[in-house]
Amino acid sequence: MKTMRMLGVMVVAGIGIGAALSYLLPDLNFGLGSSGIGFPTGNTDTKPETQVVGIDAASEEKSLTDTDTATAAPPAVVYVLLDGREYLLRRGPEGKVPFKPVTLDEVVEAAQSATGDENGIRVRIEQKRSSRHTTQSALEGKLEAAGVPKDSIRWKDEPAD
């Protein structure tokens, strides 16, 4: 009788510890969810899907090359999306230019080269729910160290989907 009670307590404690670890370490993809128990199945790509609308294939290919962005005029505003530990950058308006993964240094360079809109905003930052606090802190520190004024940076209040 005593061993059965002890076994029950151990099972409940194990489930509780597993649930706590699943909550604290979501990148491990363990637990019950849409991907089932254990390892995820299907598409595990964590990069956001982007879609270019209203541009033919030749111009889309040209707009996505790195050599063109280096020779193009600097944008007024750069858009940054924080997704997990990744920085995604868009150098143009929504729907016309896709986000692409970049390094933190590339984000800072783009912010320094941005000219600013009519309100002086040079950087607009969104975060997904999966973004890490360390990613946000590193970005804030690098932008400040690079001399990008805080009043030229706008953080979106609600998380991106």
C-alpha positions as CSV (number, residue, x, y, z in Angstrom):
1,M,0.0,0.0,0.0
2,K,2.8,2.4,0.9
3,T,4.7,1.6,-2.3
4,M,1.7,2.2,-4.4
5,R,1.2,5.6,-2.8
6,M,4.9,6.4,-3.3
7,L,4.7,5.3,-7.0
8,G,1.7,7.6,-7.5
9,V,3.6,10.5,-6.0
10,M,6.6,9.9,-8.2
11,V,4.5,9.7,-11.3
12,V,2.7,13.0,-10.5
13,A,6.1,14.6,-9.7
14,G,7.6,13.4,-12.9
15,I,4.7,14.8,-14.9
16,G,5.0,18.1,-13.1
17,I,8.8,18.3,-13.7
18,G,8.3,17.4,-17.4
19,A,5.6,20.1,-17.8
20,A,7.8,22.7,-16.1
21,L,10.8,21.8,-18.3
22,S,8.6,21.9,-21.4
23,Y,7.5,25.4,-20.5
24,L,11.0,26.7,-19.6
25,L,12.7,25.1,-22.6
26,P,10.3,25.4,-25.5
27,D,13.0,24.9,-28.2
28,L,13.4,21.2,-27.3
29,N,10.0,20.5,-29.0
30,F,9.1,17.8,-26.5
31,G,5.7,17.3,-25.1
32,L,2.1,17.1,-26.2
33,G,1.2,19.4,-29.0
34,S,0.5,19.6,-32.7
35,S,3.7,17.7,-33.4
36,G,2.8,14.8,-31.1
37,I,4.9,13.2,-28.4
38,G,8.6,13.2,-28.9
39,F,10.3,14.6,-32.0
40,P,8.5,17.0,-34.3
41,T,7.3,15.9,-37.7
42,G,6.8,17.8,-41.0
43,N,8.2,21.2,-41.7
44,T,10.4,22.3,-38.8
45,D,11.7,25.4,-40.5
46,T,11.5,28.2,-38.0
47,K,12.0,31.0,-40.5
48,P,8.9,33.0,-41.4
49,E,7.4,32.4,-44.7
50,T,7.4,35.5,-46.9
51,Q,5.5,36.2,-50.0
52,V,6.2,38.8,-52.6
53,V,3.0,40.0,-54.3
54,G,2.7,41.8,-57.6
55,I,6.3,41.4,-58.8
56,D,7.3,39.3,-61.7
57,A,9.9,36.6,-61.3
58,A,12.8,38.6,-62.9
59,S,12.3,41.6,-60.7
60,E,11.8,39.4,-57.6
61,E,15.1,37.7,-58.3
62,K,16.9,41.0,-58.8
63,S,15.4,42.5,-55.6
64,L,16.6,39.6,-53.5
65,T,20.3,39.8,-54.5
66,D,22.8,41.2,-52.0
67,T,24.7,43.1,-54.6
68,D,21.6,45.3,-55.4
69,T,21.0,46.2,-51.8
70,A,24.6,47.4,-51.5
71,T,24.3,49.8,-54.5
72,A,20.7,51.0,-53.7
73,A,20.0,54.2,-51.9
74,P,19.7,53.8,-48.2
75,P,16.1,53.3,-47.0
76,A,14.3,55.8,-44.9
77,V,13.3,53.1,-42.4
78,V,14.5,49.6,-41.8
79,Y,12.2,47.0,-40.3
80,V,13.6,44.4,-37.8
81,L,11.8,41.2,-36.7
82,L,13.1,39.3,-33.7
83,D,12.3,35.6,-34.0
84,G,13.8,33.4,-31.3
85,R,17.5,34.2,-31.5
86,E,17.4,35.4,-35.1
87,Y,17.4,38.9,-36.5
88,L,15.3,39.3,-39.7
89,L,15.7,42.5,-41.7
90,R,13.4,44.2,-44.3
91,R,14.6,47.3,-46.1
92,G,11.3,48.4,-47.6
93,P,7.6,48.5,-47.0
94,E,5.5,45.5,-46.0
95,G,4.4,43.3,-48.9
96,K,7.0,44.5,-51.3
97,V,10.2,43.4,-49.7
98,P,10.6,40.2,-47.7
99,F,12.3,39.8,-44.4
100,K,15.7,38.0,-44.6
101,P,17.9,36.6,-41.8
102,V,20.9,38.8,-41.0
103,T,23.5,39.2,-38.3
104,L,23.2,41.7,-35.5
105,D,26.0,43.7,-37.1
106,E,24.1,43.9,-40.4
107,V,21.1,45.2,-38.5
108,V,23.2,47.9,-36.9
109,E,24.8,48.9,-40.2
110,A,21.3,49.2,-41.8
111,A,20.0,51.3,-38.9
112,Q,23.0,53.6,-39.2
113,S,22.5,54.1,-42.9
114,A,18.7,54.7,-42.7
115,T,17.8,58.3,-43.3
116,G,14.6,58.3,-41.2
117,D,11.0,59.0,-42.1
118,E,9.1,62.3,-41.6
119,N,9.0,61.7,-37.8
120,G,12.7,60.8,-37.6
121,I,12.1,57.1,-37.2
122,R,14.9,55.0,-38.6
123,V,14.2,51.6,-37.1
124,R,10.9,49.8,-36.5
125,I,11.2,46.6,-34.4
126,E,8.7,43.8,-34.0
127,Q,9.1,40.7,-31.9
128,K,7.6,37.3,-32.2
129,R,6.4,35.6,-29.0
130,S,9.4,33.2,-29.5
131,S,11.9,36.1,-29.4
132,R,14.5,35.9,-26.6
133,H,15.1,38.7,-24.1
134,T,18.9,38.3,-24.7
135,T,18.3,39.0,-28.5
136,Q,16.4,42.2,-27.6
137,S,19.0,43.3,-25.1
138,A,21.9,42.7,-27.5
139,L,20.1,44.7,-30.2
140,E,19.4,47.6,-27.9
141,G,23.0,47.7,-26.7
142,K,24.5,47.5,-30.1
143,L,22.2,50.3,-31.5
144,E,23.1,52.5,-28.5
145,A,26.8,51.9,-28.9
146,A,26.6,52.6,-32.6
147,G,25.0,56.0,-31.9
148,V,21.5,55.4,-33.2
149,P,19.3,57.7,-31.1
150,K,16.7,56.0,-28.9
151,D,14.0,58.4,-30.2
152,S,14.6,57.1,-33.8
153,I,13.7,53.5,-32.8
154,R,10.1,52.3,-32.4
155,W,9.2,49.0,-30.8
156,K,5.8,47.5,-31.8
157,D,3.7,47.0,-28.6
158,E,2.1,43.7,-29.5
159,P,4.0,40.6,-30.5
160,A,4.0,39.6,-34.2
161,D,2.3,36.4,-35.2
